[in-house]
Amino acid sequence: MPIALERLKKRSQFLAVAATRRKWAADGLVLQARAREDGSDHIGIGFTATKKVGNAVVRNRARRRLKEAARVALRRAGTAGFDYVAIARAATQAIPFERLVADFEAAARRLAPRPAVTQ
């Protein structure tokens, strides 16, 4: 059964993820992550693109590419019970889609919680 994806829509949700200061940057995106506090096993995902990316048309295209990459990548590499924020970069719309998905998966795996080491 695939993990359900929930959209982050409120500014406070985005700020909560950013406050954890856990992020990983790739050419096509920056991915931030935090463990959910509500105890649910859903994955929360939010998308943003600043004006540095381009005009409104370019930003919307970049966000659409991130949404589709997240749909594919988080089902494979996302951690249940985590919120993610994907931030578009200038290269988001220029790099091949397969690479964008690979970057997204690598970022999600990199930000996954590490198992506790017992001695």
C-alpha positions as CSV (number, residue, x, y, z in Angstrom):
1,M,0.0,0.0,0.0
2,P,1.5,3.3,-1.0
3,I,2.1,6.1,1.5
4,A,-0.4,8.9,1.3
5,L,1.0,12.3,0.4
6,E,-0.6,15.4,2.0
7,R,0.0,19.0,0.8
8,L,1.5,21.6,3.1
9,K,-0.5,24.8,2.5
10,K,-0.1,27.1,5.5
11,R,2.9,29.4,5.9
12,S,3.3,28.1,9.5
13,Q,3.8,24.5,8.2
14,F,6.6,25.7,5.8
15,L,8.3,27.7,8.6
16,A,8.2,24.7,10.9
17,V,10.0,22.6,8.3
18,A,12.6,25.3,7.7
19,A,13.1,25.8,11.5
20,T,14.6,22.3,11.8
21,R,17.4,23.4,9.5
22,R,17.6,19.9,7.9
23,K,18.1,20.4,4.1
24,W,19.9,19.0,1.2
25,A,20.7,20.9,-2.0
26,A,21.0,19.5,-5.6
27,D,21.2,21.3,-8.9
28,G,17.5,21.2,-9.5
29,L,16.1,21.6,-6.0
30,V,16.6,22.2,-2.3
31,L,14.7,19.7,-0.1
32,Q,14.0,20.4,3.6
33,A,12.6,17.8,6.0
34,R,11.3,17.4,9.5
35,A,9.6,14.7,11.5
36,R,5.8,15.2,11.9
37,E,4.6,15.9,15.4
38,D,1.1,14.6,14.9
39,G,2.2,11.0,14.9
40,S,0.6,10.2,11.5
41,D,2.4,8.1,9.0
42,H,1.5,10.4,6.1
43,I,4.1,12.3,4.1
44,G,3.6,16.1,4.0
45,I,4.9,17.9,1.0
46,G,5.0,21.6,0.1
47,F,6.5,23.4,-2.9
48,T,7.9,26.9,-3.4
49,A,9.7,28.9,-6.0
50,T,11.1,32.4,-5.3
51,K,11.3,35.2,-7.8
52,K,15.0,34.4,-8.4
53,V,13.8,31.4,-10.4
54,G,12.1,33.6,-12.9
55,N,8.8,35.2,-13.8
56,A,5.4,33.7,-12.8
57,V,5.3,31.4,-15.9
58,V,8.7,30.0,-15.1
59,R,8.0,29.6,-11.4
60,N,4.8,27.8,-12.0
61,R,6.4,25.4,-14.5
62,A,9.2,24.7,-12.0
63,R,6.6,24.0,-9.3
64,R,4.7,21.6,-11.6
65,R,7.9,19.7,-12.4
66,L,8.7,19.5,-8.7
67,K,5.2,18.2,-7.9
68,E,5.5,15.4,-10.4
69,A,9.0,14.5,-9.3
70,A,7.8,14.4,-5.7
71,R,4.9,12.1,-6.6
72,V,7.4,9.7,-8.2
73,A,10.3,10.0,-5.8
74,L,8.6,10.2,-2.4
75,R,6.6,7.0,-3.1
76,R,10.0,5.2,-3.5
77,A,12.3,7.1,-1.1
78,G,10.1,9.2,1.2
79,T,10.0,8.5,5.0
80,A,6.5,8.0,6.5
81,G,5.8,10.6,9.2
82,F,7.9,13.3,7.7
83,D,7.1,16.7,6.1
84,Y,9.2,17.9,3.2
85,V,9.4,21.3,1.5
86,A,10.8,21.3,-2.1
87,I,12.3,24.7,-3.2
88,A,12.8,25.2,-6.9
89,R,16.1,26.5,-8.2
90,A,16.9,28.2,-11.5
91,A,18.0,24.9,-13.0
92,T,14.7,23.1,-12.0
93,Q,13.1,23.5,-15.4
94,A,16.3,23.0,-17.5
95,I,17.6,19.7,-16.2
96,P,16.2,16.4,-17.5
97,F,13.2,15.1,-15.6
98,E,14.8,11.7,-14.8
99,R,17.7,13.6,-13.1
100,L,15.3,15.8,-11.1
101,V,13.6,12.6,-9.8
102,A,17.0,11.1,-9.0
103,D,18.0,14.3,-7.1
104,F,14.7,14.2,-5.2
105,E,15.2,10.6,-4.2
106,A,18.8,11.2,-3.2
107,A,17.7,14.1,-1.1
108,A,14.9,12.2,0.6
109,R,17.3,9.3,1.4
110,R,19.9,11.7,2.7
111,L,17.4,13.4,5.0
112,A,15.9,10.1,6.3
113,P,16.4,9.5,10.0
114,R,19.5,7.4,10.8
115,P,18.9,4.3,13.0
116,A,20.2,4.6,16.5
117,V,23.5,2.9,17.1
118,T,23.5,0.5,20.1
119,Q,26.5,-0.8,21.8
